[in-house]
Amino acid sequence: MKRVVITGLGIISSIGNSVSENRSSLREGICGISSLQMFPSKFSDIYPFGEIKISNETLINKLSVSEVGVTRTTLLALHAFIEAIADSNLNKEEISSSETALIGASTVGGMCLTDEMYNDSQSNTLGSSYLDSYDVGATNIYLQKRFSIGGPVNTINTACSSSANAIMYGARLINSGRVRRAIVGGFDSLAKFTINGFNALHILSNESCTPFDENRNGLNLGEGAAFLVLEKEEDVCGNKRIYASLSGYSNTNDSYHTSSLSENGDGPYKAMKEALDIAKLDPSLIDFINTHGTGTENNDVVESRAMIRLFQHVPAFTSTKANTGHTLGAAAAIEALYCILNLAEQEIYPHINFKTPISSTGLYPFQLYKKTALLHIMSNSFGFGGNCSSLIFSKA
């Protein structure tokens, strides 16, 4: 297997509009979860969200978007994409090359404009300007056209693990020799469709979420986007920075329940173990884990049990969803980027909002900012339908 390295990073989330802003907020233990301001919802006064406090109009002007019907999901993706390709020093010829892939992940897609499209369908017999934006692949199609991306383009939707699988797929394209580089990531905006849907599942918290706490009572939805530039190590030249390598990955399926994981965490356990096997690493060599850690009753206890099964001594771990909220299809890419920052800067960011460990597992997340030696970090993403993915990043 070729050594796949990360040479570019781009992100926007509720705790920052760039990589540097996100790192600063993580170091300081900033929580980006607050009341809704950017769009109306009947749940605005009931639930807090990891909302990015930038209007669509501001993003449109900043990003020079002229097309009609471009969704907030696409605007967030474009923001992160531009930062990532600039960070990697990719030129127009490299981006438009047939050897450059774009693999993006989303669960919301254009559903954030459902109301607008519905209104058009009732009043406009010629169709809706929002119809082309509605497809889950619309964001990648927009990026492909705007940047003339010449290689494979694909969209992955496997719920919460979507962008972990996008990262994995990009690495496999590189390892199979089909491309030299892959721009991979995830993007999702807040939308009435998802807010109403998660409310129907009764798993939204009415306060800032508390992952791995005995008294956790649900998750907070968030929005954001993140992209990584993956390249073959032997193709990286000049003064380009190598942040880390992607040394292991695995995707499994728990096959237990539509919205819950099995009590023993079979899918999470297998995903973590197979990722370690691909990386050729003993579990004891993992220095830190960025967990899925949603703050829901099922996820946190199941993920804890899976870690206890796999590790003789569970490594230091945190959940950054307490900072950003659960950004759905963007979550795994955002959290992968945070893991890469852990390695590149040799530091661990504090887990926030924690008081009491889960009584049946007794695990304590890491609650301090600390400079420390890190070689291998695991990032977990476990989605609806039992789709479980684990990534392992290693120090450059």
FENPEPE-V729523 format. One record per pair of residues at least 24 apart in sequence whose ideal C-beta (glycine too) atoms are under 7 Angstrom apart, sorted by sequence separation. I is the first residue (numbers start at 1). GAP is how many residues later the second one is. If there is no record, write none. Layout:
# FENPEPE-V729523
i:I gap:GAP
i:I gap:GAP
This chain:
# FENPEPE-V729523
i:110 gap:24
i:162 gap:24
i:250 gap:24
i:347 gap:24
i:348 gap:24
i:109 gap:25
i:110 gap:25
i:250 gap:25
i:346 gap:25
i:109 gap:26
i:152 gap:26
i:195 gap:26
i:249 gap:26
i:289 gap:26
i:291 gap:26
i:293 gap:26
i:295 gap:26
i:346 gap:26
i:77 gap:27
i:109 gap:27
i:152 gap:27
i:194 gap:27
i:248 gap:27
i:283 gap:27
i:288 gap:27
i:294 gap:27
i:346 gap:27
i:110 gap:28
i:151 gap:28
i:248 gap:28
i:250 gap:28
i:283 gap:28
i:284 gap:28
i:287 gap:28
i:288 gap:28
i:289 gap:28
i:290 gap:28
i:291 gap:28
i:293 gap:28
i:346 gap:28
i:109 gap:29
i:249 gap:29
i:286 gap:29
i:288 gap:29
i:322 gap:29
i:323 gap:29
i:106 gap:30
i:248 gap:30
i:290 gap:30
i:322 gap:30
i:190 gap:31
i:248 gap:31
i:318 gap:31
i:322 gap:31
i:343 gap:31
i:247 gap:32
i:294 gap:32
i:316 gap:32
i:319 gap:32
i:342 gap:32
i:73 gap:33
i:106 gap:33
i:190 gap:33
i:248 gap:33
i:318 gap:33
i:189 gap:34
i:268 gap:34
i:272 gap:34
i:343 gap:34
i:73 gap:35
i:104 gap:35
i:188 gap:35
i:268 gap:35
i:342 gap:35
i:14 gap:36
i:73 gap:36
i:104 gap:36
i:14 gap:37
i:73 gap:37
i:261 gap:37
i:265 gap:37
i:269 gap:37
i:273 gap:37
i:14 gap:38
i:102 gap:38
i:187 gap:38
i:260 gap:38
i:261 gap:38
i:265 gap:38
i:268 gap:38
i:272 gap:38
i:339 gap:38
i:13 gap:39
i:71 gap:39
i:73 gap:39
i:186 gap:39
i:263 gap:39
i:12 gap:40
i:72 gap:40
i:185 gap:40
i:186 gap:40
i:265 gap:40
i:269 gap:40
i:339 gap:40
i:71 gap:41
i:102 gap:41
i:185 gap:41
i:261 gap:41
i:264 gap:41
i:265 gap:41
i:269 gap:41
i:71 gap:42
i:102 gap:42
i:185 gap:42
i:184 gap:43
i:185 gap:43
i:336 gap:43
i:183 gap:44
i:184 gap:44
i:335 gap:44
i:290 gap:45
i:183 gap:46
i:184 gap:46
i:319 gap:46
i:102 gap:47
i:318 gap:47
i:332 gap:47
i:139 gap:48
i:181 gap:48
i:182 gap:48
i:290 gap:48
i:317 gap:48
i:318 gap:48
i:100 gap:49
i:106 gap:49
i:181 gap:49
i:290 gap:49
i:314 gap:49
i:317 gap:49
i:332 gap:49
i:100 gap:50
i:101 gap:50
i:105 gap:50
i:107 gap:50
i:181 gap:50
i:316 gap:50
i:331 gap:50
i:343 gap:50
i:100 gap:51
i:101 gap:51
i:102 gap:51
i:103 gap:51
i:104 gap:51
i:105 gap:51
i:106 gap:51
i:180 gap:51
i:95 gap:52
i:96 gap:52
i:98 gap:52
i:99 gap:52
i:105 gap:52
i:107 gap:52
i:180 gap:52
i:343 gap:52
i:96 gap:53
i:97 gap:53
i:98 gap:53
i:103 gap:53
i:308 gap:53
i:340 gap:53
i:95 gap:54
i:96 gap:54
i:97 gap:54
i:288 gap:54
i:304 gap:54
i:339 gap:54
i:107 gap:55
i:180 gap:55
i:336 gap:55
i:106 gap:56
i:174 gap:56
i:305 gap:56
i:105 gap:57
i:301 gap:57
i:304 gap:57
i:332 gap:57
i:105 gap:58
i:174 gap:58
i:201 gap:58
i:300 gap:58
i:171 gap:59
i:301 gap:59
i:304 gap:59
i:69 gap:60
i:105 gap:60
i:170 gap:60
i:288 gap:60
i:301 gap:60
i:68 gap:61
i:69 gap:61
i:105 gap:61
i:167 gap:61
i:71 gap:62
i:77 gap:62
i:81 gap:62
i:104 gap:62
i:69 gap:63
i:70 gap:63
i:103 gap:63
i:12 gap:64
i:19 gap:64
i:69 gap:64
i:74 gap:64
i:18 gap:65
i:74 gap:65
i:78 gap:65
i:73 gap:66
i:77 gap:66
i:103 gap:66
i:12 gap:67
i:103 gap:67
i:12 gap:68
i:74 gap:68
i:11 gap:69
i:101 gap:69
i:10 gap:70
i:10 gap:71
i:10 gap:72
i:70 gap:72
i:101 gap:72
i:10 gap:73
i:10 gap:74
i:9 gap:75
i:171 gap:75
i:219 gap:75
i:8 gap:76
i:219 gap:76
i:8 gap:77
i:10 gap:77
i:112 gap:77
i:115 gap:77
i:218 gap:77
i:219 gap:77
i:303 gap:77
i:9 gap:78
i:101 gap:78
i:114 gap:78
i:171 gap:78
i:218 gap:78
i:8 gap:79
i:100 gap:79
i:103 gap:79
i:112 gap:79
i:114 gap:79
i:167 gap:79
i:216 gap:79
i:303 gap:79
i:8 gap:80
i:99 gap:80
i:106 gap:80
i:108 gap:80
i:111 gap:80
i:7 gap:81
i:99 gap:81
i:100 gap:81
i:101 gap:81
i:102 gap:81
i:103 gap:81
i:104 gap:81
i:105 gap:81
i:106 gap:81
i:107 gap:81
i:108 gap:81
i:168 gap:81
i:212 gap:81
i:216 gap:81
i:99 gap:82
i:104 gap:82
i:106 gap:82
i:111 gap:82
i:211 gap:82
i:100 gap:83
i:104 gap:83
i:108 gap:83
i:168 gap:83
i:211 gap:83
i:299 gap:83
i:211 gap:84
i:216 gap:84
i:210 gap:85
i:108 gap:86
i:165 gap:86
i:209 gap:86
i:288 gap:86
i:287 gap:87
i:290 gap:87
i:212 gap:88
i:287 gap:88
i:292 gap:88
i:211 gap:89
i:287 gap:89
i:288 gap:89
i:289 gap:89
i:290 gap:89
i:291 gap:89
i:292 gap:89
i:205 gap:90
i:285 gap:90
i:286 gap:90
i:287 gap:90
i:292 gap:90
i:285 gap:91
i:289 gap:91
i:212 gap:92
i:286 gap:92
i:203 gap:93
i:281 gap:95
i:244 gap:96
i:243 gap:97
i:85 gap:98
i:84 gap:99
i:244 gap:99
i:224 gap:100
i:244 gap:100
i:243 gap:101
i:219 gap:102
i:222 gap:102
i:222 gap:103
i:224 gap:103
i:275 gap:103
i:221 gap:104
i:222 gap:104
i:223 gap:104
i:226 gap:104
i:80 gap:105
i:220 gap:105
i:221 gap:105
i:222 gap:105
i:225 gap:105
i:228 gap:105
i:220 gap:106
i:224 gap:106
i:227 gap:106
i:272 gap:106
i:80 gap:107
i:212 gap:107
i:219 gap:107
i:226 gap:107
i:211 gap:108
i:226 gap:108
i:228 gap:108
i:272 gap:108
i:228 gap:109
i:77 gap:110
i:211 gap:110
i:224 gap:110
i:76 gap:111
i:211 gap:111
i:226 gap:111
i:281 gap:111
i:209 gap:112
i:210 gap:112
i:268 gap:112
i:76 gap:113
i:209 gap:113
i:279 gap:113
i:73 gap:114
i:208 gap:114
i:268 gap:114
i:73 gap:115
i:267 gap:115
i:275 gap:115
i:73 gap:116
i:275 gap:116
i:276 gap:116
i:72 gap:117
i:271 gap:117
i:275 gap:117
i:71 gap:118
i:271 gap:118
i:272 gap:118
i:267 gap:119
i:271 gap:119
i:268 gap:120
i:261 gap:121
i:267 gap:121
i:259 gap:125
i:261 gap:125
i:258 gap:126
i:258 gap:127
i:256 gap:130
i:255 gap:131
i:254 gap:132
i:253 gap:133
i:194 gap:134
i:253 gap:134
i:254 gap:134
i:253 gap:135
i:252 gap:136
i:251 gap:138
i:51 gap:139
i:90 gap:139
i:188 gap:139
i:250 gap:139
i:188 gap:140
i:250 gap:140
i:49 gap:141
i:88 gap:141
i:188 gap:141
i:213 gap:141
i:215 gap:141
i:249 gap:141
i:187 gap:142
i:188 gap:142
i:212 gap:142
i:213 gap:142
i:214 gap:142
i:249 gap:142
i:84 gap:143
i:186 gap:143
i:187 gap:143
i:210 gap:143
i:213 gap:143
i:214 gap:143
i:249 gap:143
i:84 gap:144
i:85 gap:144
i:186 gap:144
i:209 gap:144
i:210 gap:144
i:214 gap:144
i:248 gap:144
i:80 gap:145
i:84 gap:145
i:208 gap:145
i:214 gap:145
i:246 gap:145
i:247 gap:145
i:79 gap:146
i:80 gap:146
i:81 gap:146
i:186 gap:146
i:212 gap:146
i:247 gap:146
i:76 gap:147
i:80 gap:147
i:186 gap:147
i:246 gap:147
i:247 gap:147
i:76 gap:148
i:77 gap:148
i:185 gap:148
i:245 gap:148
i:76 gap:149
i:244 gap:149
i:245 gap:149
i:244 gap:150
i:41 gap:151
i:89 gap:151
i:212 gap:151
i:244 gap:151
i:245 gap:151
i:43 gap:152
i:88 gap:152
i:244 gap:152
i:212 gap:153
i:243 gap:153
i:41 gap:154
i:242 gap:154
i:43 gap:156
i:47 gap:157
i:47 gap:159
i:48 gap:159
i:46 gap:160
i:48 gap:160
i:163 gap:166
i:167 gap:166
i:4 gap:167
i:162 gap:167
i:163 gap:167
i:160 gap:168
i:163 gap:168
i:164 gap:168
i:163 gap:169
i:167 gap:169
i:4 gap:170
i:50 gap:170
i:162 gap:170
i:163 gap:170
i:4 gap:171
i:49 gap:171
i:50 gap:171
i:52 gap:171
i:160 gap:171
i:161 gap:171
i:2 gap:172
i:48 gap:172
i:49 gap:172
i:50 gap:172
i:51 gap:172
i:52 gap:172
i:157 gap:172
i:2 gap:173
i:49 gap:173
i:50 gap:173
i:1 gap:174
i:33 gap:175
i:31 gap:177
i:33 gap:187
i:14 gap:208
i:14 gap:210
i:13 gap:211
i:12 gap:212
i:12 gap:213
i:11 gap:214
i:11 gap:215
i:10 gap:216
i:10 gap:217
i:164 gap:217
i:9 gap:219
i:8 gap:220
i:108 gap:220
i:161 gap:220
i:8 gap:221
i:107 gap:221
i:108 gap:221
i:160 gap:221
i:161 gap:221
i:168 gap:221
i:6 gap:222
i:7 gap:222
i:107 gap:222
i:160 gap:222
i:161 gap:222
i:6 gap:223
i:106 gap:223
i:160 gap:223
i:6 gap:224
i:7 gap:224
i:105 gap:224
i:159 gap:224
i:160 gap:224
i:165 gap:224
i:167 gap:224
i:158 gap:225
i:159 gap:225
i:164 gap:225
i:4 gap:226
i:5 gap:226
i:159 gap:226
i:161 gap:226
i:161 gap:227
i:164 gap:227
i:4 gap:228
i:5 gap:228
i:159 gap:228
i:161 gap:228
i:7 gap:229
i:158 gap:229
i:2 gap:230
i:3 gap:230
i:5 gap:231
i:7 gap:233
i:7 gap:234
i:9 gap:234
i:7 gap:235
i:5 gap:237
i:6 gap:237
i:6 gap:238
i:5 gap:240
i:6 gap:240
i:4 gap:241
i:3 gap:242
i:4 gap:242
i:50 gap:274
i:50 gap:275
i:49 gap:276
i:50 gap:277
i:31 gap:291
i:32 gap:291
i:31 gap:292
i:32 gap:292
i:33 gap:292
i:30 gap:293
i:26 gap:294
i:26 gap:297
i:25 gap:298
i:15 gap:308
i:15 gap:309
i:14 gap:310
i:13 gap:311
i:14 gap:311
i:26 gap:312
i:13 gap:314
i:23 gap:318
i:13 gap:321
i:29 gap:321
i:31 gap:321
i:27 gap:322
i:11 gap:323
i:26 gap:323
i:29 gap:323
i:11 gap:326
i:9 gap:328
i:9 gap:331
i:6 gap:334
i:27 gap:342
i:5 gap:391
